[in-house]
Amino acid sequence: MDKNQTNQTYEQALARLQEIAQTLENSETPLTKVMELYKESMDLFVFCKEKLDSFEGEVALLRKNAEGNFEKDSWNEN
C-alpha cells in the first residue's frame, strides 16, 4: 500500500474503488493499465476490510432487557 492510501479514510478508499470499477468497465482500457488498477483495487479492498473489521469491534448494540432498560450487547452476540 502506498503512502497516500495510509492517510485516507474509508470513504475515500471506497470512492477510489468505484472510480477503478468504472475505468475497468471501459473495454478500451489497455491491459497494462488494467493490471495496475487491479493491484491498486486489491490494496484498497484490504484497507477497507481492515477498517470495517476494526469498526465492528467498536460497535455495541443497545438492547432492551426484561425490565425495559437498555443495556449494551456485544456486536457478535444475539
C-alpha positions in Angstrom: 0.0 0.0 0.0 1.4 3.4 -0.9 1.8 6.4 1.3 -1.4 8.1 0.0 -3.5 5.1 1.0 -2.4 5.0 4.6 -3.7 8.6 5.2 -7.0 8.1 3.5 -10.4 7.5 5.1 -12.7 4.5 4.4 -14.9 6.7 2.4 -12.1 8.0 0.2 -10.9 4.4 -0.4 -14.4 3.3 -1.3 -14.8 6.2 -3.7 -11.5 5.3 -5.4 -12.6 1.7 -5.7 -15.7 2.9 -7.5 -13.6 5.0 -9.9 -11.5 2.0 -10.7 -14.5 -0.1 -11.3 -15.8 2.4 -13.8 -12.5 2.5 -15.6 -12.3 -1.3 -15.8 -15.7 -1.4 -17.3 -14.3 0.5 -20.3 -13.2 -2.2 -22.7 -10.7 0.2 -24.3 -8.5 0.3 -21.2 -5.1 -1.0 -22.0 -4.1 -4.3 -20.4 -1.1 -2.8 -18.5 -3.4 -0.2 -17.0 -6.0 -2.9 -16.1 -3.3 -4.8 -14.2 -2.1 -1.6 -12.4 -5.7 -0.8 -11.4 -6.4 -4.3 -10.3 -3.4 -4.3 -8.0 -4.5 -0.9 -6.5 -8.0 -2.1 -6.1 -6.8 -5.2 -4.1 -4.8 -2.9 -1.8 -7.9 -0.7 -1.3 -10.1 -3.8 -0.7 -7.8 -5.0 2.1 -7.7 -1.5 3.6 -11.5 -1.2 3.6 -11.9 -4.7 5.0 -9.5 -3.9 7.9 -11.3 -0.7 8.6 -14.7 -2.4 8.7 -13.3 -5.2 10.9 -12.0 -2.5 13.4 -15.3 -0.7 13.3 -17.1 -3.9 14.1 -15.0 -4.4 17.2 -16.0 -0.9 18.4 -19.8 -1.2 17.8 -22.1 -2.0 20.7 -25.8 -2.6 20.2 -28.4 -1.4 22.7 -31.0 -4.0 23.7 -34.0 -3.7 26.0 -33.9 -6.1 28.8 -36.9 -7.7 30.5 -37.2 -4.7 32.8 -37.4 -2.3 29.9 -33.9 -0.9 30.5 -31.3 -0.5 27.7 -28.1 -2.4 28.0 -25.1 -2.8 25.8 -24.8 -6.0 23.8 -21.7 -7.1 22.0 -21.7 -7.0 18.2 -21.5 -10.7 17.7 -24.0 -11.9 20.3 -27.7 -12.0 19.7 
